[in-house]
Amino acid sequence: MVNKIYEVFNRIYYLMKLNGLWLLFTLLGGVIFGVIPATIALYACMRQQIRYESENHLFQMFKKYYVENFRRSLLFSAVFIAIGLFFFGETVVLANVGNGNLLLEIAIKVTRLLMLLGVAMFFPIFAHFDVTGVKTILQPVLFLLICPLEVIYMVLIFIVVSLLFAISPLLIIFIGVSLPAYGMSHVMLKKFERLEKNINLSTFAQDNH
């Protein structure tokens, strides 16, 4: 019982440290150019912790992933800015045309939800798979289609975390990014491992056919 309590507090402390590093490196990148590589680094560190229980030298590990992905993330920053502008455009359309148009309002809200889920899916995928080029954008869309159960889990995580932060807004400062990211990393890593296992079994069967 004592060990379980210690493990819970140790995990909370780990999430607080990760969240602090995320804030620090986001600011170091000037926020706009720092937020994407900092988030990639956060998910990469979580992957190491979940798969290998590696929490040593966290600062050095976070910095390594941040620096490695900084240049590549500039393109992703442009994509996410474009998504933000798209959301703004939808808001303008909804304000001017959408009042009273239920179908348009539903279509816009569904589009927003899918795009947000795609963005949320991007980070654990990028941290786990070695993807480049167009695949970097297409992979999250593909996983949205083939992982309906995981998508539902992610939505539930967002809802639970949002309720928690609504009850205690101060928690946002300490675990605002790391807590939902930790939940999503757990969900998606299990899916990735199952997919990789199935692919390996299929390859083995073909080789021995």
C-alpha positions in Angstrom: 0.0 0.0 0.0 2.8 2.4 1.0 4.7 1.5 -2.2 1.6 2.3 -4.3 1.2 5.7 -2.7 4.9 6.4 -3.2 4.6 5.4 -6.8 1.6 7.7 -7.4 3.4 10.7 -5.8 6.6 9.9 -7.7 4.6 9.8 -11.0 3.0 13.1 -10.2 6.4 14.6 -9.4 7.7 13.3 -12.8 4.8 14.9 -14.6 5.4 18.2 -12.8 9.1 18.1 -13.9 8.1 17.3 -17.5 5.5 20.1 -17.5 8.1 22.6 -16.2 10.6 21.6 -18.9 7.9 21.9 -21.5 7.2 25.5 -20.3 10.9 26.4 -20.2 11.7 25.1 -23.7 8.5 26.5 -25.2 9.6 30.0 -23.9 13.2 29.4 -25.1 11.8 28.9 -28.6 9.8 32.1 -28.5 6.5 30.2 -27.8 5.4 30.0 -31.5 8.5 28.1 -32.6 9.2 26.5 -29.3 5.8 24.9 -28.5 6.0 22.1 -31.2 9.5 20.8 -30.5 8.9 21.1 -26.7 5.7 19.0 -27.1 7.5 16.4 -29.3 10.3 16.2 -26.6 7.7 15.8 -23.9 6.0 12.8 -25.7 9.4 11.3 -26.5 10.5 11.4 -22.9 7.1 9.9 -21.9 7.6 7.1 -24.3 11.0 6.3 -22.8 9.4 6.3 -19.3 6.4 4.1 -20.2 8.3 1.6 -22.2 11.7 1.5 -20.4 10.9 3.2 -17.0 13.7 5.6 -17.8 13.5 8.8 -15.7 17.2 9.5 -15.3 18.8 12.6 -16.7 15.4 14.0 -17.7 16.7 17.5 -18.5 19.4 16.1 -20.8 16.9 13.8 -22.5 14.4 16.5 -23.0 17.0 18.9 -24.4 18.3 16.2 -26.8 14.8 15.5 -28.3 14.1 19.3 -28.4 17.3 20.1 -30.3 17.0 17.1 -32.7 13.5 18.1 -33.7 13.7 21.9 -33.6 14.3 22.4 -37.4 11.9 19.8 -38.5 9.2 21.3 -36.3 9.3 24.6 -38.1 7.3 23.0 -40.9 4.9 21.6 -38.4 4.5 25.0 -36.8 3.4 26.4 -40.1 0.9 23.6 -40.5 -0.5 24.1 -37.1 -0.7 27.9 -37.7 -2.7 27.1 -40.8 -5.0 24.9 -38.8 -5.5 27.8 -36.3 -6.3 30.2 -39.2 -8.8 27.6 -40.5 -10.5 27.5 -37.1 -10.6 31.3 -37.1 -12.1 31.3 -40.6 -14.7 28.7 -39.4 -15.6 31.0 -36.5 -16.2 33.9 -38.8 -18.3 31.8 -41.2 -20.3 30.4 -38.2 -20.9 33.9 -36.8 -22.0 35.4 -40.2 -23.7 32.5 -41.9 -24.2 29.7 -39.4 -26.8 31.3 -37.1 -29.9 29.2 -37.6 -28.1 26.8 -39.9 -27.9 23.7 -37.8 -26.3 21.5 -40.4 -23.5 24.0 -41.1 -22.9 24.4 -37.3 -22.7 20.6 -36.8 -20.4 20.2 -39.8 -18.0 22.9 -38.5 -17.9 21.4 -35.0 -17.3 17.9 -36.3 -14.5 19.2 -38.5 -12.9 21.0 -35.5 -13.1 17.9 -33.4 -11.5 15.7 -36.0 -8.7 18.2 -36.6 -8.0 18.5 -32.9 -7.9 14.7 -32.5 -5.6 14.6 -35.5 -3.2 17.1 -33.9 -3.4 15.2 -30.6 -2.7 12.0 -32.4 0.3 13.5 -34.2 2.6 13.8 -31.2 2.6 10.2 -29.9 2.9 8.9 -33.5 5.8 11.2 -34.2 7.5 10.2 -31.0 7.1 6.5 -31.7 7.5 6.1 -35.5 10.3 7.3 -37.8 8.1 9.1 -40.3 9.1 11.7 -42.8 7.5 13.8 -45.5 3.8 13.5 -46.3 3.5 10.5 -44.0 4.0 12.8 -41.1 0.7 14.4 -41.9 -1.1 11.4 -43.2 -0.3 9.0 -40.3 -2.5 10.8 -37.8 -5.4 10.8 -40.2 -4.9 7.0 -40.8 -4.8 6.3 -37.1 -8.0 8.3 -36.6 -9.7 5.9 -39.0 -8.2 2.6 -37.8 -8.3 3.3 -34.0 -11.9 4.2 -33.1 -11.6 2.8 -29.6 -8.4 4.8 -28.9 -10.1 7.9 -30.3 -12.9 7.4 -27.8 -10.4 7.0 -25.0 -8.6 10.2 -26.0 -11.9 12.1 -25.9 -12.7 10.7 -22.5 -9.2 11.7 -21.3 -9.8 15.3 -22.6 -13.2 15.4 -20.8 -11.9 14.1 -17.4 -8.8 16.3 -17.5 -10.9 19.4 -18.4 -13.2 18.7 -15.5 -10.2 18.3 -13.2 -8.7 21.6 -14.3 -12.1 23.3 -14.1 -12.3 22.2 -10.4 -8.7 23.2 -9.7 -7.3 25.6 -12.3 -4.0 25.9 -10.5 -3.2 22.4 -11.7 -2.8 23.7 -15.2 0.4 25.4 -14.3 1.9 22.2 -12.9 0.5 19.4 -15.0 -1.6 21.2 -17.7 0.2 19.6 -20.6 1.9 16.6 -19.1 -1.2 14.9 -17.6 -3.3 14.6 -20.7 -0.2 13.8 -22.7 0.6 11.0 -20.3 -2.9 9.5 -20.7 -2.8 9.7 -24.5 0.8 8.2 -24.6 -0.4 5.2 -22.6 -3.4 4.6 -24.8 -1.5 5.0 -28.1 1.6 3.1 -27.1 -0.5 0.0 -26.3 -2.1 0.3 -29.7 1.3 0.7 -31.4 2.7 -2.3 -29.7 -0.3 -4.5 -30.7 0.0 -3.3 -34.3 3.8 -4.0 -34.4 3.2 -7.4 -32.8 0.6 -8.3 -35.5 2.9 -7.0 -38.3 5.8 -9.1 -36.9 3.6 -12.2 -36.7 2.3 -11.7 -40.2 5.9 -11.2 -41.5 7.0 -14.4 -39.7 4.1 -16.4 -41.1 4.9 -15.2 -44.7 8.6 -16.1 -44.3 7.7 -19.6 -43.1 5.0 -20.2 -45.6 
